[in-house]
Amino acid sequence: MLILAVGLNHRTAPVEIRERLSVPQADLEPALDALKAHLRREAGWGEGVLVSTCNRTEVYAAGPWDDAALATASLAGFLASRKGLSGEDFGPFLYSHVGLDAARHLFRVASGLDAMLLGETQVLGQVREAYLAAHRAGSVGKVFHAMFRQALAVARRVHAETEISHNAVSVPYAAVELARRVFGRLDRSGVLVVGAGKMAELTVKNLLGAGSVRLVVCNRTRSRAEDLAAAWGGTAAGLDELPALLESVDVVITSTDAPETLLDARLVERALARRRGRPLFIVDIAVPRDVAPEVGQLDNVFLYDIDDLEAVVAQNLHERRKAAELAEAIMDEEVERFRAWLNALDVVPLIRSLREQAHAIRRSELEEVFRRLPELGERERQIIEAMTVTMVNKFLNVPTLKLKEFASEGRAGETLQLVRRLFGLDQAAASEAEPEAGRPAASPVTPHGAGRTTLKGSGP
């Protein structure tokens, strides 16, 4: 069996390419049905999962291919056909991962190591939802049940054992983190966001994540402030209300495209006179600046601008990168665990055949014994049968453990052939029958290397 991951992400493709290949949630079920049909047509059967977010679209597949290049091209063709595209449209942006490298890639994606924002946790939920959707669609079997469950466990381990998701590494998040350091719980603080653009929206999102519920959005165009406030459960205000708002809030975060400053020293000083000594925390993430630098010299005012925040972000990103080194060591351990599990699958059909042969002999001999001893009662027969089952199981226990041990060490190949010849097991009987479409059985799985293939371009 060959395991593959084929796709593109924020590193390899611009947004105009990513959006063309993305799979909206509403289209995920038919897309998975199409993937199942594609795998049946191209390989006879297989397992498949689609992971699609704003920053990546990837198809994971496991099937009985012999040629990794042909299998990769097949999956690339599937992605193209879904959107009516040709290979020339997006081939230079694709990457592929083969065998154990596909598992490592998935583990890194789920853990936030491959994210645009290093260490982000949102992608873990997206991988989980992709796996559950594929499970509901019946497009995953033994291999992907194991691989995706392990990916989720690996991500939880990385976030528990490292600080990769700690520290702010975006300007809006850093602004909120600074406010939280000063005031603690922001749900007890009044927060004013001045502006209603993209940065303001990201700031509001991070504020709510930090627990802020007393939120006011102030904007030159009041209707835009109303839209943003309504989306996040806040209240809206126009710029004419800014002087009064400065008297009542605790935190001000500005993010407008105004050509001149909105808050000067005189305006803030008048507000301070009515605040009765309460401090005012201001974060200016606008360029050009919304707040005059002189405001920071006023008593009870804490002013930070975009340069202050970017310095914080740079330091925090350095800390996350150090944590990522620890996370990569965890990847090595977990990929080795998955390799051992995959190798152990090689011996499952052989162990089953060996046990079936042994118990078939046991049953045949018991029938002969019972035929020769017709006077045996039912209880005696049950005791004798139970004893023979125990004898066979105990006899096969050590060989079973040793076979699994050899497989986990990567030494199963010659051993399996020797055992088949030694016990007269038919090679065909040791293999699985062709599984039902879309549901692979426990057939031997051999990782086809730990390599990575790039289609007409460089991967991540």
Secondary structure, 3 states (H helix, E strand, C coil): CEEEEEEEECCCCCHHHHHHHCCCHHHHHHHHHHHHHHHHHHHCCCEEEEEEECCEEEEEEEECCCCHHHHHHHHHHHHHHHCCCCHHHHHHHCEEEECHHHHHHHHHHHHCCCCCCCCCCHHHHHHHHHHHHHHHHCCCCHHHHHHHHHHHHHHHHHHHHCCCCCCCCCHHHHHHHHHHHHHCCHHHCEEEEECCCHHHHHHHHHHHHCCCCEEEEEECCHHHHHHHHHHHCCEEEEHHHHHHHHHHCCEEEECCCCCCCCECHHHHHHHHHHHCCCCEEEEECCCCCCECHHHHHCCCEEEEEHHHHHHHHHHHHHHHHHHHHHHHHHHHHHHHHHHHHHHHHCCHHHHHHHHHHHHHHHHHHHHHHHHHCCCCCHHHHHHHHHHHHHHHHHHHHHHHHHHHHHHHCCCHHHHHHHHHHHHCCCHHHHCCCCCCCCCCCCCCCCCCCCCEEECCCCCC
